[in-house]
C-alpha cells in the first residue's frame, strides 16, 4: 500500500517537498471494518487550507501522517452492516491505495448508475455544492441573471448548467484560459470571459450590461468586488470559496478575514431603513412603552445655535457626541 503523507506545511504555494510517498502494509480489517481498494480520490481546494496549522471548519492535516479526503473504491476485505466485499463505497480516506475504515463511515453507491468517479464530482460533493449554493443559498429564480467564477471547474461548471436548466435568464462565467472560455460556451453559458484579459469589472459589464441577480463566488478578491458592483437591488451572492487567496502568503486587503464568511456560514445582508416603514407603528408602540416604563435610556449631545451647526456636524464625525447629536435652535 502506498500513501501520501504531509511532510511539511507549505508557505504560499505548495511544492513537491511538502509531500512524501510512504509504503505501508495493506491493512487488515477488525470487526465491523472494511478495507477498500481506492479507485479514485478527490483533490479539492479546501485541502490547501488544511495544510496550514490554522483553526478552520475542518481540522488541519497532521504532519507525517497520510492526508485524507473523498475517495471511492471497492471493498476487498472485511465487512459491516450492509457492506460486503465487492461493494463500491464512497468514504473519506483518500490519498492512499488501500483504506481501512469502519463500515459505518462508508456509503455504498451503485456503480451502474454512473461511472464511479462521478460520485466524487457531478453526483458528489462538488455537484451538491453547486446545486445547494445556487438554488438554496442564493435562491436563484427563473429569469434571473447569474454570474459564476471558477466557471470551468467542478463546482462552477455545474452552477452554470444547473442555472440554465432551472430557467436562468442569462448565465455568465469567468475562467482562466481561452480553452476554458470556449468550453463554457459549449456548455450553454450565454457569455464567458477569461479573467486574465483585463479587469473583471469591465468584462462583467460587457457580459451582463444590465447587472446580475446572483453571484456564485468561487474565487473572491477582484471577482467578488466586481460582482458586488454588478449586483442589482436585492441581489444575492453565495460565497462558496475564495481560491484566489488560498496560496497567498500576504493577507488580502481588509476585511482580511472575509473568508470566515464561508466557514461560519454567515449571512451579510445589506438593508435600508426606508424599506421597513411597515414596522413603524409596532416600533413606536414597543419602544415608547419601554421609555415610559424606564426600561430604556437614551443620551443626547446638544449644541446650541444655528451658527454652531457646522461644528456640531464636524464634532459628530470626530466623535464628540454621546448618543444622538442635535442642534438646538
Ligand atoms: P475547481 O474545479 O474549480 O478547481 C479550482 C479552479 O480554480 C482552477 O481550475 C482554476 O481555474 C481556479 N483558480 C485558481 N486560482 C485562481 C485565481 N487566483 N483566480 C481565479 N481562479 C483561480 O475546484 P472546485 O470546483 O472543487 O472548487 C471551486 C471553489 O469552490 C473553491 O473556491 C472551493 O474552495 C470551493 N468549494 C466550497 C465548498 C463549500 O462547501 N463551501 C465545497 C466545494 C468547493 P482557472 O483556470 O479558471 O483559474
Boltz pocket constraint, residues with backbone or C-beta under 6 A from the ligand:
constraints:
  - pocket:
      binder: B
      contacts: [[A, 43], [A, 44], [A, 45], [A, 46], [A, 125], [A, 126], [A, 129], [A, 150], [A, 151], [A, 152], [A, 153], [A, 154], [A, 155], [A, 156], [A, 174], [A, 175], [A, 176], [A, 177], [A, 180], [A, 217], [A, 218], [A, 219], [A, 239], [A, 240], [A, 241], [A, 242], [A, 243], [A, 244], [A, 245], [A, 262]]
      max_distance: 6.0
